[in-house]
């Protein structure tokens, strides 16, 4: 049993707490203002506990041949779960992590050491400001998992933001995002329409119950100029404890419908989750 003790800090943007998992000796749950944010197993960095994180990991697995090093930029730091995953599944990868909450970065890096040899640079900065100043064509993958409280900030939802993301990606690069929504999916559909102004290939991964409008939940979006391996992605997501659907092509165009791209002037944050949507017992 894990006899480690919880660690609580007031950071720049909230109250962060690291709580040990009683079932896994060196595993920790990060919460921010009481909402689960990240899960890390220091002994097994490739273990992805949260469903949406596993789906992001599945896309990372299929964007290039297994084990090939990638240059990856992560917008949103959390407990650095996905950077750790990439470091051990794709050794030699170079990674940048951008997190607006400097105090959170310091808490996580101080208490949850990164894997040996991991080339991970941490940047305390606003995600869009960092993107707009990053070198062009410098990343193979860009992962956006940014929340202010429980909502994706409005300035990370517009056509101008997507353009900045596309500029940083190489021609074969893939943009990934974790976005929350519920039926009738006004936010999610508008985000897909916004991504479609830049990227030719779009993929949506979500639990069937969310897509059927039964509950609020996370959707993972992948976008790029080249198609990802849909067959491999479908196999991986179907094998999860909570299987997800992979939507693309005509089915996804039908889902987007008449949704319009989002301009900076019209951008809004993601919807407020219902009470208990992301809580813990």
For each residue, the residues with C-beta under 8 A, 3 or more apart:
1: 22
2: 20 21 22 23 24 25 26 27
3:
4: 20 26 28
5: 20
6: 17 18 19 20
7: 17 18 107 111
8: 15 16 17 18
9: 15 16 17 103 107
10: 14 15 16 103
11: 14 15 16 32 101 102 103 104 107
12: 100 101 102 103 104
13: 32 100 101 103 104 148
14: 10 11 32 33 101 149
15: 8 9 10 11 32 33 34
16: 8 9 10 11 30 31 32 37 101 103 104 107
17: 6 7 8 9 30 31 32
18: 6 7 8 28 29 30 79 107 108 111 112
19: 6 28 29 30 31
20: 2 4 5 6 27 28
21: 2 24 27 28 29 39 41
22: 1 2
23: 2 27
24: 2 21 27 41 43 44
25: 2 43
26: 2 4 41 42 43
27: 2 20 21 23 24 39 40 41 42 43 47 49
28: 4 18 19 20 21 39 40 42 79 111 112
29: 18 19 21 36 38 39 280
30: 16 17 18 19 36 37 38 39 40 78 79 108
31: 16 17 19 34 35 36 37 280
32: 11 13 14 15 16 17 35 37 104
33: 14 15 149
34: 15 31 279 280
35: 31 32 149 150 278 279 280
36: 29 30 31 39 50 278 279 280
37: 16 30 31 32 78 79 147
38: 29 30 50 53 78 79 80 81
39: 21 27 28 29 30 36 48 49 50 53 79 81
40: 27 28 30 45 79 80 81 84 112
41: 21 24 26 27 44 45 47 49
42: 26 27 28 45 112 113
43: 24 25 26 27
44: 24 41 47
45: 40 41 42 84 85 87 88 115
46: 85 88 89
47: 27 41 44
48: 39 53 54 57 81 85
49: 27 39 41 53
50: 36 38 39 53 54 81
51: 54 55 207 218 240 242 244
52: 55 56 178 218 220
53: 38 39 48 49 50 56 57 81 82
54: 48 50 51 57 58 240
55: 51 52 58 59 205 220 237 240 244
56: 52 53 59 60 82 143 145 176 178 220
57: 48 53 54 60 61 82 85
58: 54 55 61 62 205 233 236 237
59: 55 56 62 63 174 176 203 205 220 222 228 233
60: 56 57 63 70 72 82 85 86 89 90 141 143 176
61: 57 58 66 89 232 236
62: 58 59 228 229 232 233 236
63: 59 60 70 140 141 174 228
64: 68 70 90 140
65: 68
66: 61 89
67: 89 90 91
68: 64 65 90
69: 90 91 92 93 94
70: 60 63 64 86 90 93 140 141
71: 93 94 95 138 139 140 141
72: 60 83 86 93 94 95 96 139 140 141 142 143
73: 95 96 97 98 134 138 139 141 142 143 168
74: 77 80 82 83 95 96 97 98 143 145
75: 98 127 130 131 142 143 144 145 146 156
76: 98 99 127 143 144 145 146 147
77: 74 80 97 98 99 101 104 105 108 122
78: 30 37 38 81 99 104 108 145
79: 18 28 30 37 38 39 40 108 112
80: 38 40 74 77 83 84 97 108 109 112 114 120
81: 38 39 40 48 50 53 78 84 85
82: 53 56 57 60 74 85 86 143 145
83: 72 74 80 86 87 95 97 114 118 120
84: 40 45 80 81 87 88 114 115 118
85: 45 46 48 57 60 81 82 88 89
86: 60 70 72 82 83 89 90 93 95
87: 45 83 84 90 91 93 95 114 115 117 118 119 120
88: 45 46 84 85 91 115
89: 46 60 61 66 67 85 86
90: 60 64 67 68 69 70 86 87 93
91: 67 69 87 88 117
92: 69 119
93: 69 70 71 72 86 87 90 119
94: 69 71 72 119
95: 71 72 73 74 83 86 87 118 119 120 121
96: 72 73 74 120 121 123 134 139
97: 73 74 77 80 83 105 120 121 122 123
98: 73 74 75 76 77 123 125 126 127 130 131
99: 76 77 78 102 104 105 122 123 124 125
100: 12 13 124 125 126 127 146
101: 11 12 13 14 16 77 104 105 124
102: 11 12 99 105 106 124
103: 9 10 11 12 13 16 106 107
104: 11 12 13 16 32 77 78 99 101 107 108
105: 77 97 99 101 102 108 109 122 124
106: 102 103 109 110
107: 7 9 11 16 18 103 104 110 111
108: 18 30 77 78 79 80 104 105 111 112
109: 80 105 106 112 113 114 122
110: 106 107
111: 7 18 28 107 108
112: 18 28 40 42 79 80 108 109
113: 42 109
114: 80 83 84 87 109 118 120
115: 45 84 87 88 118
116:
117: 87 91
118: 83 84 87 95 114 115
119: 87 92 93 94 95
120: 80 83 87 95 96 97 114
121: 95 96 97
122: 77 97 99 105 109
123: 96 97 98 99 130
124: 99 100 101 102 105
125: 98 99 100 129 130
126: 98 100 129 130
127: 75 76 98 100 130 131 144 146 156
128: 131 132 155 156 161 164
129: 125 126 132 133
130: 75 98 123 125 126 127 133 134
131: 75 98 127 128 134 161 164 165 167 168
132: 128 129 164
133: 129 130
134: 73 96 130 131 138 139 168
135: 138 168
136: 167 168
137: 167 168 169 170 171
138: 71 73 134 135 168 170
139: 71 72 73 96 134 142 168 169 170 173
140: 63 64 70 71 72 169 170 172 173 174
141: 60 63 70 71 72 73 169 173 174 175 176
142: 72 73 75 139 165 168 169 173 174 175 176
143: 56 60 72 73 74 75 76 82 176 177
144: 75 76 127 156 165 175 176 177 178
145: 56 74 75 76 78 82 177 178
146: 75 76 100 127 152 153 156
147: 37 76 150 151 152 153
148: 13 151 152 153 269
149: 14 33 35
150: 35 147 180 272 273 277 278
151: 147 148 180 269 270 271 272
152: 146 147 148 156 157 179 180 269 270
153: 146 147 148 156 157 269
154: 157 158 267 268 269
155: 128 158 161 264 267
156: 75 127 128 144 146 152 153 161
157: 152 153 154 161 187 190 191 194 262 267 268 269 270
158: 154 155 161 162 194 262 263 264 266 267
159: 162 163 194 197 198 261 262 263 264
160: 163 164 263 264
161: 128 131 155 156 157 158 164 165 264
162: 158 159 165 166 175 194 195 197 198 199
163: 159 160 166 167 198
164: 128 131 132 160 161 167 168
165: 131 142 144 161 162 168 169 175 198
166: 162 163 169 175 198 199
167: 131 136 137 163 164
168: 73 131 134 135 136 137 138 139 142 164 165
169: 137 139 140 141 142 165 166 173 174 175 224
170: 137 138 139 140 173
171: 137 225 226
172: 140 224 225 226
173: 139 140 141 142 169 170 224 225
174: 59 63 140 141 142 169 222 223 224 228
175: 141 142 144 162 165 166 169 195 199 221 222 223 224
176: 56 59 60 141 142 143 144 220 221 222
177: 143 144 145 191 220 221 223
178: 52 56 144 145 218 219 220
179: 152 187 188 191 218 219 220 221 270
180: 150 151 152 216 217 218 219 270 271 273 277
181: 185 186 187 188 216 217 219 270 271
182: 185 210 213 215 216 217 271 274
183: 212 213
184: 213
185: 181 182 188 189 255
186: 181 189 190 259
187: 157 179 181 190 191 268 270 271
188: 179 181 185 191 192 204 219
189: 185 186 192 193 255 256 257 259
190: 157 186 187 193 194 259 260 261 262
191: 157 177 179 187 188 194 195 221 262
192: 188 189 195 196 202 204 221 252 255 256 259
193: 189 190 196 197 256 259 260 261 262
194: 157 158 159 162 190 191 197 261 262
195: 162 175 191 192 198 199 202 221 223
196: 192 193 199 202 256 261
197: 159 162 193 194 261
198: 159 162 163 165 166 195 223
199: 162 166 175 195 196 202 223 224 225
200: 224 225
201: 223 224 225 226 227 228 248
202: 192 195 196 199 221 222 223 248 252
203: 59 221 222 223 228 230 233 246 247 248 252
204: 188 192 219 220 221 246 247 248 252 255
205: 55 58 59 219 220 221 222 233 237 244 245 246 247
206: 210 211 217 218 219 220 244 245 247
207: 51 210 211 217 242 243 244 245
208: 211 212 243 244 245
209: 212 214 215 217
210: 182 206 207 213 214 215 216 217 218 219
211: 206 207 208 245 247
212: 183 208 209
213: 182 183 184 210
214: 209 210
215: 182 209 210 277
216: 180 181 182 210 271 273 274 277
217: 180 181 182 206 207 209 210 277
218: 51 52 178 179 180 206 210
219: 178 179 180 181 188 204 205 206 210
220: 52 55 56 59 176 177 178 179 204 205 206
221: 175 176 177 179 191 192 195 202 203 204 205
222: 59 174 175 176 202 203 205 228
223: 174 175 177 195 198 199 201 202 203
224: 169 172 173 174 175 199 200 201 227 228
225: 171 172 173 199 200 201
226: 171 172 201
227: 201 224 230 248
228: 59 62 63 174 201 203 222 224 233
229: 62 232 233
230: 203 227 233 234 246 248
231: 234 235
232: 61 62 229 235 236
233: 58 59 62 203 205 228 229 230 236 237 246
234: 230 231 237 238 246
235: 231 232 238 239
236: 58 61 62 232 233 239 240
237: 55 58 205 233 234 240 243 244 245 246
238: 234 235 243 244
239: 235 236 243
240: 51 54 55 236 237 243 244
241:
242: 51 207
243: 207 208 237 238 239 240
244: 51 55 205 206 207 208 237 238 240
245: 205 206 207 208 211 237
246: 203 204 205 230 233 234 237
247: 203 204 205 206 211 251 252 255
248: 201 202 203 204 227 230 251 252
249: 252 253
250: 253 254
251: 247 248 254 255
252: 192 202 203 204 247 248 249 255 256
253: 249 250 256
254: 250 251 257
255: 185 189 192 204 247 251 252
256: 189 192 193 196 252 253 259
257: 189 254
258:
259: 186 189 190 192 193 256
260: 190 193
261: 159 190 193 194 196 197
262: 157 158 159 190 191 193 194 266 267 268
263: 158 159 160 266 267
264: 155 158 159 160 161 267
265:
266: 158 262 263
267: 154 155 157 158 262 263 264
268: 154 157 187 262
269: 148 151 152 153 154 157
270: 151 152 157 179 180 181 187
271: 151 180 181 182 187 216
272: 150 151
273: 150 180 216 277 278
274: 182 216 277
275: 279
276: 279
277: 150 180 215 216 217 273 274
278: 35 36 150 273
279: 34 35 36 275 276
280: 29 31 34 35 36
281:
